[in-house]
Amino acid sequence: MKRLLLLIKPVSGNCNMRCQYCFYCDVVSSRGVQNSRTMSYKTLEILVRNALSETTEMCLFGFQGGEPTLAGLDFYRNLIRLEQKYNVNRVFIRHSIQTNGLLLNDEWGTFLAEYDFLTGISIDGPKSVHNTLRTDANGKKTHKQCIFATRLLSKHKAKYNILSVVTRQLATHPDQVYHFYKTQGFRHLQLIPCLDGLREARNSHLYSLDSKRYGDFLCRLFDLWYDDFVKDDYYSFRNFDNFIYMLAGYPPENCATSGACSVNPLIEADGSVYPCDFYALNRYRLGSVYTHSFHEMLSGGVAEEFVGASRSVHAECCKCEYGFICKGGCRRDREPPNGDRLELNYFCASYKQFFKHALPRMTDIAAHMRIERG
């Protein structure tokens, strides 16, 4: 394989926060047998050895949780040593880590900068929104600590971006949220819509995101973003960037707009491998780093079935004027299936509203991009 992008859960779903909407807590509980231990040195070694022996150009080691910093800094120092030992093909190695930032200190900042980790800090906008749903294990507010983590990373010149979950509370205040990003100096942002549990009815919690509210939020946020963009004051929102690059002729960067799932290997703390962190469930288990190569797992029958099921196209999508860019959206938002067919995306109306509002301007930006890049 030329490229291998791995998402690693070194402490599984263990976390020092208790976010009310945490989708991975729901995933872990759905597996029945839960992983609760930190990934062992032996598992990490086998994982790194296998990945680097099967890759010829580039390998990304990405870490999430739960809270991946709970594995301890020595875990990541061992990672670097194992990479140096097993990088027999001299592939380009990249690192990323998604963290709530509560455990970051100067020692972490020095390490993340030295080894060029791209660090994602989870902050749900201003404290009035964030502290409502993101408390620590003792029920205490965490916004101040998360902001401190971004200042610490800036101090050490470590790369970072901000990830916000679009809950009902956040979507209700687009102007306040956008102003918060600007005043904090956050220029690289990713927004993901809040998920209800796998076995739950949609819109069943106070934090649940409904389609109309999400559509209104995307439209207003785009207007605010566009006003700054035309003033040459650019903020990178992954959501908008992805659509604009697609319109400019580039392949989608976000797998939700690819038209079908790909297998993005997720490695649990015990070495089990799944095709996606949304689907780290028993029925989708691809194998283990102890018993299977990545090639075997990515090309095996379970992987083929997982990808094949995602290719289901809803009748409404076939005649939708925005189908060429929406591609049906993320499979997780099309669950549960109706027989052997996935449902229409829960946020279908949101995206129709957004594309009707923003597509002409995004198309114009993409056209200028094509001209500038020849």
LUMNU-313236 format. One record per residue (C-alpha): residue number from 1; chain; x, y, z. Coordinates in Angstrom, 1 decimal. Layout:
<nodes>
{NUM 'A' {X Y Z}}
...
</nodes>
This chain:
<nodes>
{1 'A' {0.0 0.0 0.0}}
{2 'A' {1.2 3.5 -0.8}}
{3 'A' {-0.7 5.2 2.0}}
{4 'A' {-2.2 4.1 5.3}}
{5 'A' {-4.2 6.3 7.6}}
{6 'A' {-4.7 4.9 11.0}}
{7 'A' {-7.0 6.1 13.8}}
{8 'A' {-5.8 4.7 17.1}}
{9 'A' {-7.8 4.6 20.4}}
{10 'A' {-5.0 4.0 23.0}}
{11 'A' {-7.3 4.1 26.0}}
{12 'A' {-10.5 3.1 24.1}}
{13 'A' {-13.4 5.2 25.4}}
{14 'A' {-11.8 6.1 28.7}}
{15 'A' {-12.0 9.9 29.4}}
{16 'A' {-11.5 12.5 32.0}}
{17 'A' {-14.5 14.4 30.8}}
{18 'A' {-18.2 13.5 30.7}}
{19 'A' {-19.5 15.2 27.6}}
{20 'A' {-23.3 14.5 27.5}}
{21 'A' {-23.4 13.8 23.8}}
{22 'A' {-20.3 11.5 23.5}}
{23 'A' {-20.9 9.2 20.6}}
{24 'A' {-18.0 6.9 21.4}}
{25 'A' {-19.3 6.1 24.8}}
{26 'A' {-22.4 4.8 23.1}}
{27 'A' {-20.3 2.8 20.6}}
{28 'A' {-18.2 1.2 23.3}}
{29 'A' {-21.3 0.3 25.4}}
{30 'A' {-22.9 -1.3 22.2}}
{31 'A' {-20.0 -3.7 21.9}}
{32 'A' {-20.9 -5.5 25.1}}
{33 'A' {-17.3 -6.4 25.9}}
{34 'A' {-15.7 -3.0 26.6}}
{35 'A' {-12.0 -2.2 26.3}}
{36 'A' {-10.9 -0.4 29.4}}
{37 'A' {-7.1 -0.7 29.5}}
{38 'A' {-4.4 1.4 28.0}}
{39 'A' {-2.9 -0.1 24.8}}
{40 'A' {0.1 -2.2 25.8}}
{41 'A' {3.7 -1.7 24.5}}
{42 'A' {3.4 -5.0 22.8}}
{43 'A' {0.2 -4.0 20.9}}
{44 'A' {1.7 -0.7 20.0}}
{45 'A' {4.9 -2.4 18.7}}
{46 'A' {3.0 -4.9 16.5}}
{47 'A' {0.8 -2.1 15.2}}
{48 'A' {3.7 0.2 14.2}}
{49 'A' {5.7 -2.7 12.8}}
{50 'A' {2.9 -4.0 10.6}}
{51 'A' {1.8 -0.6 9.4}}
{52 'A' {5.3 0.5 8.4}}
{53 'A' {6.2 -2.8 6.8}}
{54 'A' {3.0 -2.6 4.5}}
{55 'A' {3.4 1.1 3.5}}
{56 'A' {5.6 2.4 0.8}}
{57 'A' {5.0 6.2 0.8}}
{58 'A' {3.1 7.7 3.7}}
{59 'A' {1.6 6.5 7.1}}
{60 'A' {-0.5 8.7 9.4}}
{61 'A' {-0.7 7.7 13.0}}
{62 'A' {-3.8 9.5 14.4}}
{63 'A' {-4.9 9.3 18.0}}
{64 'A' {-8.4 9.8 19.5}}
{65 'A' {-10.4 8.6 22.5}}
{66 'A' {-11.9 8.8 24.8}}
{67 'A' {-9.0 11.0 25.8}}
{68 'A' {-5.8 9.8 24.2}}
{69 'A' {-3.5 11.8 26.5}}
{70 'A' {-4.6 9.5 29.3}}
{71 'A' {-2.1 7.0 27.8}}
{72 'A' {0.7 9.2 29.1}}
{73 'A' {3.5 11.0 27.3}}
{74 'A' {5.8 7.9 27.6}}
{75 'A' {3.3 6.0 25.4}}
{76 'A' {4.0 8.6 22.6}}
{77 'A' {7.7 8.6 23.2}}
{78 'A' {7.6 4.9 22.7}}
{79 'A' {5.7 5.4 19.5}}
{80 'A' {8.5 7.6 18.1}}
{81 'A' {11.2 5.1 19.1}}
{82 'A' {9.2 2.3 17.4}}
{83 'A' {8.7 4.3 14.2}}
{84 'A' {12.5 4.9 14.1}}
{85 'A' {13.1 1.2 14.6}}
{86 'A' {10.6 -0.2 12.0}}
{87 'A' {10.5 2.5 9.3}}
{88 'A' {12.3 0.1 6.9}}
{89 'A' {10.7 1.6 3.8}}
{90 'A' {11.6 5.1 4.8}}
{91 'A' {8.0 6.3 4.4}}
{92 'A' {6.8 9.8 5.3}}
{93 'A' {5.2 9.6 8.8}}
{94 'A' {2.6 12.1 10.0}}
{95 'A' {1.0 12.4 13.4}}
{96 'A' {-2.2 13.8 14.8}}
{97 'A' {-4.0 13.8 18.1}}
{98 'A' {-7.5 14.9 19.1}}
{99 'A' {-7.7 15.9 22.7}}
{100 'A' {-9.8 17.9 25.2}}
{101 'A' {-6.6 19.5 26.3}}
{102 'A' {-7.0 19.1 30.1}}
{103 'A' {-3.7 17.2 30.6}}
{104 'A' {-1.6 19.3 28.3}}
{105 'A' {1.4 21.1 29.9}}
{106 'A' {4.8 22.4 28.8}}
{107 'A' {6.2 18.9 28.5}}
{108 'A' {3.4 17.9 26.2}}
{109 'A' {3.7 21.1 24.2}}
{110 'A' {7.5 20.6 23.6}}
{111 'A' {6.9 17.0 22.5}}
{112 'A' {4.0 17.8 20.1}}
{113 'A' {5.9 20.6 18.5}}
{114 'A' {9.2 18.6 18.2}}
{115 'A' {7.5 15.7 16.4}}
{116 'A' {5.1 17.9 14.4}}
{117 'A' {1.8 16.5 15.7}}
{118 'A' {-1.3 18.3 14.4}}
{119 'A' {-3.3 18.7 17.6}}
{120 'A' {-7.1 19.0 17.5}}
{121 'A' {-8.5 20.7 20.6}}
{122 'A' {-12.2 20.1 21.3}}
{123 'A' {-13.9 23.3 22.2}}
{124 'A' {-17.7 23.9 21.7}}
{125 'A' {-17.6 27.6 21.1}}
{126 'A' {-18.0 30.2 23.9}}
{127 'A' {-18.1 29.1 27.5}}
{128 'A' {-21.9 29.7 27.7}}
{129 'A' {-22.3 26.8 25.2}}
{130 'A' {-19.2 24.7 26.0}}
{131 'A' {-19.7 24.4 29.8}}
{132 'A' {-23.3 23.3 29.4}}
{133 'A' {-22.4 20.0 27.9}}
{134 'A' {-18.6 19.5 28.4}}
{135 'A' {-17.8 19.0 32.1}}
{136 'A' {-15.0 17.0 33.7}}
{137 'A' {-15.5 13.7 35.6}}
{138 'A' {-16.3 15.7 38.7}}
{139 'A' {-18.9 17.8 37.0}}
{140 'A' {-16.7 20.9 36.8}}
{141 'A' {-16.6 23.4 33.9}}
{142 'A' {-13.7 22.9 31.5}}
{143 'A' {-13.8 25.8 29.0}}
{144 'A' {-11.0 27.8 30.8}}
{145 'A' {-8.7 24.8 30.7}}
{146 'A' {-9.4 24.1 27.0}}
{147 'A' {-8.5 27.8 26.1}}
{148 'A' {-5.4 27.5 28.2}}
{149 'A' {-4.4 24.4 26.2}}
{150 'A' {-4.5 26.4 22.9}}
{151 'A' {-2.4 29.2 24.5}}
{152 'A' {0.1 26.6 25.6}}
{153 'A' {0.3 25.1 22.1}}
{154 'A' {0.8 28.5 20.6}}
{155 'A' {3.6 29.2 23.1}}
{156 'A' {5.4 26.1 21.9}}
{157 'A' {4.6 26.8 18.2}}
{158 'A' {2.8 23.4 18.0}}
{159 'A' {0.2 23.2 15.2}}
{160 'A' {-3.4 22.9 16.3}}
{161 'A' {-7.0 23.4 15.1}}
{162 'A' {-10.3 23.5 16.8}}
{163 'A' {-13.1 20.9 16.6}}
{164 'A' {-16.6 21.8 17.7}}
{165 'A' {-19.6 19.6 17.9}}
{166 'A' {-22.7 21.3 16.6}}
{167 'A' {-25.3 20.6 19.2}}
{168 'A' {-28.7 22.3 19.5}}
{169 'A' {-27.2 24.8 21.9}}
{170 'A' {-24.3 25.8 19.6}}
{171 'A' {-26.4 25.9 16.4}}
{172 'A' {-28.8 28.4 18.1}}
{173 'A' {-26.0 31.0 18.4}}
{174 'A' {-24.0 31.2 15.1}}
{175 'A' {-23.1 34.9 15.4}}
{176 'A' {-21.8 34.4 19.0}}
{177 'A' {-19.9 31.2 18.0}}
{178 'A' {-18.2 32.9 15.0}}
{179 'A' {-17.3 35.9 17.0}}
{180 'A' {-15.8 33.6 19.6}}
{181 'A' {-13.6 31.9 17.0}}
{182 'A' {-12.4 35.3 15.7}}
{183 'A' {-11.6 36.9 19.1}}
{184 'A' {-9.7 33.8 20.2}}
{185 'A' {-7.6 33.9 16.9}}
{186 'A' {-8.8 30.4 15.9}}
{187 'A' {-8.4 30.2 12.1}}
{188 'A' {-8.5 26.4 11.5}}
{189 'A' {-11.9 24.9 12.4}}
{190 'A' {-13.9 21.8 12.0}}
{191 'A' {-17.6 21.4 12.8}}
{192 'A' {-19.3 18.1 13.1}}
{193 'A' {-23.0 17.7 13.7}}
{194 'A' {-24.0 16.1 16.9}}
{195 'A' {-25.1 12.4 16.8}}
{196 'A' {-27.8 10.7 18.8}}
{197 'A' {-27.1 7.2 20.0}}
{198 'A' {-27.2 4.2 17.7}}
{199 'A' {-30.4 2.8 19.4}}
{200 'A' {-32.0 6.2 20.0}}
{201 'A' {-34.7 8.1 18.2}}
{202 'A' {-33.4 11.3 16.6}}
{203 'A' {-33.9 14.6 18.4}}
{204 'A' {-34.5 12.8 21.7}}
{205 'A' {-32.1 14.9 23.9}}
{206 'A' {-31.8 18.5 24.9}}
{207 'A' {-28.5 18.6 22.9}}
{208 'A' {-29.9 16.9 19.8}}
{209 'A' {-29.5 18.8 16.6}}
{210 'A' {-32.6 19.1 14.4}}
{211 'A' {-32.4 19.5 10.6}}
{212 'A' {-34.0 23.0 10.4}}
{213 'A' {-31.7 24.4 13.1}}
{214 'A' {-28.6 22.9 11.5}}
{215 'A' {-29.6 24.4 8.1}}
{216 'A' {-30.1 27.8 9.6}}
{217 'A' {-26.8 27.6 11.4}}
{218 'A' {-24.8 26.6 8.3}}
{219 'A' {-26.3 29.4 6.2}}
{220 'A' {-25.7 32.1 8.8}}
{221 'A' {-22.2 30.8 9.5}}
{222 'A' {-21.4 30.8 5.8}}
{223 'A' {-22.6 34.4 5.5}}
{224 'A' {-20.3 35.5 8.3}}
{225 'A' {-17.4 33.5 6.8}}
{226 'A' {-18.0 34.9 3.3}}
{227 'A' {-18.0 38.5 4.5}}
{228 'A' {-14.6 38.0 6.0}}
{229 'A' {-13.4 36.0 2.9}}
{230 'A' {-14.1 38.9 0.5}}
{231 'A' {-12.2 41.2 2.8}}
{232 'A' {-9.2 38.8 2.4}}
{233 'A' {-9.6 37.7 6.1}}
{234 'A' {-9.7 34.0 5.6}}
{235 'A' {-10.8 31.4 8.2}}
{236 'A' {-10.5 27.8 7.3}}
{237 'A' {-13.7 25.9 8.0}}
{238 'A' {-13.2 22.3 6.9}}
{239 'A' {-16.8 22.0 5.9}}
{240 'A' {-16.7 25.0 3.5}}
{241 'A' {-13.2 24.2 2.2}}
{242 'A' {-14.2 20.7 1.3}}
{243 'A' {-17.1 21.8 -0.9}}
{244 'A' {-15.2 24.6 -2.6}}
{245 'A' {-12.3 22.2 -3.4}}
{246 'A' {-14.7 19.7 -4.8}}
{247 'A' {-16.3 22.4 -7.0}}
{248 'A' {-12.7 23.3 -8.2}}
{249 'A' {-12.2 19.7 -9.4}}
{250 'A' {-10.4 18.2 -6.4}}
{251 'A' {-11.4 14.9 -4.8}}
{252 'A' {-13.4 15.2 -1.6}}
{253 'A' {-11.3 15.6 1.5}}
{254 'A' {-14.2 14.6 3.8}}
{255 'A' {-15.3 10.9 3.5}}
{256 'A' {-18.9 12.0 4.1}}
{257 'A' {-19.0 13.5 0.6}}
{258 'A' {-17.4 10.6 -1.2}}
{259 'A' {-20.6 8.9 -2.1}}
{260 'A' {-19.6 5.7 -0.3}}
{261 'A' {-17.7 4.6 2.8}}
{262 'A' {-14.0 3.7 2.6}}
{263 'A' {-12.3 1.6 5.2}}
{264 'A' {-10.5 3.9 7.6}}
{265 'A' {-8.8 1.5 10.0}}
{266 'A' {-9.6 2.2 13.6}}
{267 'A' {-7.4 0.3 16.1}}
{268 'A' {-8.8 -0.2 19.6}}
{269 'A' {-6.7 -0.5 22.7}}
{270 'A' {-6.6 -4.3 22.5}}
{271 'A' {-5.5 -4.3 18.9}}
{272 'A' {-8.9 -5.0 17.3}}
{273 'A' {-9.5 -3.2 14.0}}
{274 'A' {-12.7 -1.7 12.8}}
{275 'A' {-13.5 0.2 9.5}}
{276 'A' {-14.6 3.5 11.1}}
{277 'A' {-15.0 5.0 14.6}}
{278 'A' {-18.7 5.3 14.0}}
{279 'A' {-18.8 1.6 13.4}}
{280 'A' {-16.4 0.1 16.0}}
{281 'A' {-18.9 -2.6 16.7}}
{282 'A' {-18.6 -6.4 16.9}}
{283 'A' {-20.3 -7.1 13.6}}
{284 'A' {-17.8 -4.8 11.8}}
{285 'A' {-14.6 -6.1 13.4}}
{286 'A' {-12.1 -6.6 10.7}}
{287 'A' {-9.5 -8.6 12.7}}
{288 'A' {-6.6 -7.8 15.0}}
{289 'A' {-3.1 -6.5 14.5}}
{290 'A' {-2.0 -9.7 16.3}}
{291 'A' {-3.5 -12.0 13.7}}
{292 'A' {-4.0 -10.1 10.4}}
{293 'A' {-2.1 -7.8 8.1}}
{294 'A' {-3.7 -4.5 7.2}}
{295 'A' {-3.9 -5.7 3.6}}
{296 'A' {-5.9 -8.7 4.7}}
{297 'A' {-8.3 -6.6 6.9}}
{298 'A' {-8.8 -3.8 4.3}}
{299 'A' {-9.6 -6.3 1.5}}
{300 'A' {-11.4 -9.0 3.5}}
{301 'A' {-15.1 -9.9 3.3}}
{302 'A' {-16.2 -7.8 6.3}}
{303 'A' {-14.6 -4.7 4.8}}
{304 'A' {-16.1 -5.4 1.4}}
{305 'A' {-19.6 -5.8 2.9}}
{306 'A' {-19.2 -2.6 4.9}}
{307 'A' {-18.2 -0.6 1.9}}
{308 'A' {-20.9 -2.2 -0.3}}
{309 'A' {-23.7 -1.5 2.0}}
{310 'A' {-22.8 2.2 2.0}}
{311 'A' {-23.3 2.5 -1.8}}
{312 'A' {-27.0 2.4 -1.4}}
{313 'A' {-28.5 5.5 -3.1}}
{314 'A' {-31.9 6.8 -2.0}}
{315 'A' {-34.4 7.6 -4.7}}
{316 'A' {-34.6 11.2 -3.6}}
{317 'A' {-30.8 11.6 -4.1}}
{318 'A' {-31.0 10.4 -7.7}}
{319 'A' {-33.2 13.4 -8.7}}
{320 'A' {-31.7 16.0 -6.3}}
{321 'A' {-30.0 19.0 -8.0}}
{322 'A' {-27.4 18.9 -5.2}}
{323 'A' {-26.6 15.2 -5.3}}
{324 'A' {-23.4 15.8 -7.3}}
{325 'A' {-21.8 17.6 -4.3}}
{326 'A' {-23.7 16.2 -1.3}}
{327 'A' {-23.3 12.5 -2.4}}
{328 'A' {-25.9 11.5 0.1}}
{329 'A' {-23.8 12.5 3.1}}
{330 'A' {-22.4 10.4 5.9}}
{331 'A' {-23.7 6.8 6.3}}
{332 'A' {-24.1 7.3 10.0}}
{333 'A' {-26.8 10.0 9.3}}
{334 'A' {-28.7 7.5 7.1}}
{335 'A' {-29.2 4.8 9.8}}
{336 'A' {-31.1 2.7 10.5}}
{337 'A' {-31.5 1.1 7.1}}
{338 'A' {-34.9 0.2 5.7}}
{339 'A' {-34.3 -3.4 4.7}}
{340 'A' {-31.2 -3.5 2.6}}
{341 'A' {-31.4 0.2 1.7}}
{342 'A' {-30.1 3.1 3.8}}
{343 'A' {-32.5 5.9 4.6}}
{344 'A' {-32.4 9.5 3.3}}
{345 'A' {-29.8 11.5 5.2}}
{346 'A' {-31.3 12.9 8.5}}
{347 'A' {-29.9 16.3 7.5}}
{348 'A' {-31.0 16.2 3.9}}
{349 'A' {-33.2 19.4 4.4}}
{350 'A' {-30.3 21.1 6.1}}
{351 'A' {-28.0 20.5 3.1}}
{352 'A' {-30.6 21.5 0.6}}
{353 'A' {-31.1 24.8 2.4}}
{354 'A' {-27.4 25.4 2.7}}
{355 'A' {-26.6 24.6 -1.0}}
{356 'A' {-29.4 26.8 -2.2}}
{357 'A' {-28.1 29.6 -0.1}}
{358 'A' {-24.3 29.2 -0.6}}
{359 'A' {-23.6 27.2 -3.7}}
{360 'A' {-23.5 30.1 -6.2}}
{361 'A' {-20.8 31.9 -4.0}}
{362 'A' {-18.8 28.7 -3.5}}
{363 'A' {-18.9 28.0 -7.2}}
{364 'A' {-17.6 31.5 -7.9}}
{365 'A' {-14.7 31.0 -5.4}}
{366 'A' {-13.9 27.6 -7.0}}
{367 'A' {-13.8 29.2 -10.5}}
{368 'A' {-11.3 31.8 -9.3}}
{369 'A' {-9.3 29.1 -7.7}}
{370 'A' {-9.1 27.1 -10.9}}
{371 'A' {-7.9 30.2 -12.8}}
{372 'A' {-5.3 31.1 -10.2}}
{373 'A' {-3.9 27.6 -10.2}}
{374 'A' {-4.0 27.2 -13.9}}
</nodes>
